[in-house]
Amino acid sequence: MAKIITTSQLQKTIGQLLSYVSQSWVVVTKKGRPTAIMLPYFDDNESAVADYLEEYEMDKNRVVLQTRFKESVDSGLSDLVI
């Protein structure tokens, strides 16, 4: 089960949280809004982290990407022949 803490709680109890995070995950909030998560580490997790960061970037740039790809679809088929 996730634990939800504030940034000030994180600063005060980082040592205790590190042992908790090895078993579960922690959501860090600032002014009531989630700002970060702390996840347990496991060997060979680079691909999982890379996938997460890619999803984060796409969500962060959702409006720009939707606009760009709508313009592309609206322009019709290309005359490119292979």
C-alpha positions as CSV (number, residue, x, y, z in Angstrom):
1,M,0.0,0.0,0.0
2,A,1.3,3.4,-0.9
3,K,2.2,5.9,1.8
4,I,1.4,9.6,1.2
5,I,3.6,12.2,2.8
6,T,4.3,15.9,2.5
7,T,7.6,17.3,1.4
8,S,8.3,18.5,5.0
9,Q,7.6,15.0,6.3
10,L,10.0,13.7,3.7
11,Q,12.8,16.0,4.9
12,K,12.2,15.1,8.5
13,T,12.0,11.3,8.2
14,I,14.1,10.4,5.1
15,G,16.0,7.7,7.0
16,Q,12.8,5.9,8.1
17,L,11.2,6.3,4.6
18,L,14.2,4.7,2.9
19,S,13.5,1.4,4.8
20,Y,9.8,1.7,4.0
21,V,10.4,2.3,0.3
22,S,12.4,-1.0,0.1
23,Q,9.0,-2.7,0.7
24,S,6.4,-0.4,-0.9
25,W,6.2,3.0,-2.5
26,V,5.7,6.6,-1.3
27,V,3.9,9.5,-2.9
28,V,5.3,12.9,-1.9
29,T,2.8,15.9,-1.9
30,K,3.3,19.6,-1.9
31,K,0.3,21.8,-1.0
32,G,-1.9,18.7,-1.3
33,R,-0.8,17.9,-4.9
34,P,1.3,14.9,-5.7
35,T,4.8,16.0,-6.9
36,A,7.0,12.9,-6.8
37,I,7.0,9.2,-6.0
38,M,9.7,7.1,-4.3
39,L,9.9,3.5,-5.6
40,P,11.8,0.4,-4.5
41,Y,14.9,-0.4,-6.5
42,F,15.5,-3.7,-8.2
43,D,18.3,-5.0,-10.4
44,D,17.8,-4.3,-14.1
45,N,15.1,-1.7,-13.6
46,E,16.5,0.6,-16.2
47,S,14.0,-0.4,-18.9
48,A,11.0,0.0,-16.5
49,V,12.3,3.5,-15.5
50,A,12.9,4.5,-19.2
51,D,9.3,3.4,-20.1
52,Y,7.9,5.4,-17.2
53,L,9.9,8.5,-18.2
54,E,8.7,8.2,-21.8
55,E,5.1,8.0,-20.6
56,Y,5.7,11.0,-18.3
57,E,7.1,13.1,-21.2
58,M,4.2,12.1,-23.5
59,D,1.6,13.1,-20.9
60,K,3.5,16.3,-20.1
61,N,3.4,17.3,-23.8
62,R,0.0,15.8,-24.6
63,V,-1.6,18.9,-26.1
64,V,1.4,19.6,-28.3
65,L,1.6,16.0,-29.5
66,Q,-2.2,15.8,-30.2
67,T,-2.1,19.1,-32.2
68,R,0.9,17.9,-34.2
69,F,-0.5,14.5,-35.1
70,K,-4.0,16.0,-35.9
71,E,-2.4,18.3,-38.4
72,S,-0.5,15.4,-39.9
73,V,-3.7,13.3,-40.2
74,D,-5.6,16.3,-41.6
75,S,-3.0,16.9,-44.3
76,G,-3.9,13.6,-46.0
77,L,-1.8,10.9,-47.5
78,S,1.8,11.6,-48.6
79,D,2.9,11.2,-52.2
80,L,6.0,9.3,-51.0
81,V,6.5,6.1,-52.9
82,I,9.0,3.4,-51.8
